[in-house]
Amino acid sequence: MDMQPHIAPSDYLNALHQRGIALLERDGKVRYRAARGGLSEEDLRDLSARQVEILPLLRLRGEAPDSLPLSRGQEALWFLARDRPWSTDYNVVVLVARFRSRLDAEKIRGVYQTLLNRHPALRAVS
């Protein structure tokens, strides 16, 4: 993964996670778990260069699991969505607003990442 400074640390962690690379904090350092060959030399350099910005996120996440099983309600919605993928019956509009000033995308992304870190149920996967 080519280090790109404009990528937010949370997006960088998510990209690694999607590749099956787990990061954790141990003794003030970033540690990783990956399949043999899962991290290239370039990835290791990127990780080392980003360690200072990644550590606070890993500390926030703590020992919370990356994902949890679905609840019965979530499972039911997942089943219904698979049966009728074109349907919007179960989509919930959370916010409809008109913003008259410029939004800070990084701050919004950070807020959502904080919510995900604090509430493991939001990380549930099917």
Buried (B, 14 or more C-beta within 10 A) or exposed (E): BEBEEEBBBBBBBBEBEEEEBEBBBEEEEBEBEBEEEBBEEEBEEBBEEBBEEBBEBBEBBEEBEEEBEBEEEBEEBBEEBEEEEEEEEEEEEEEEEEEEEEEEEEEEBBEEBEEBBEEBEEBBEE
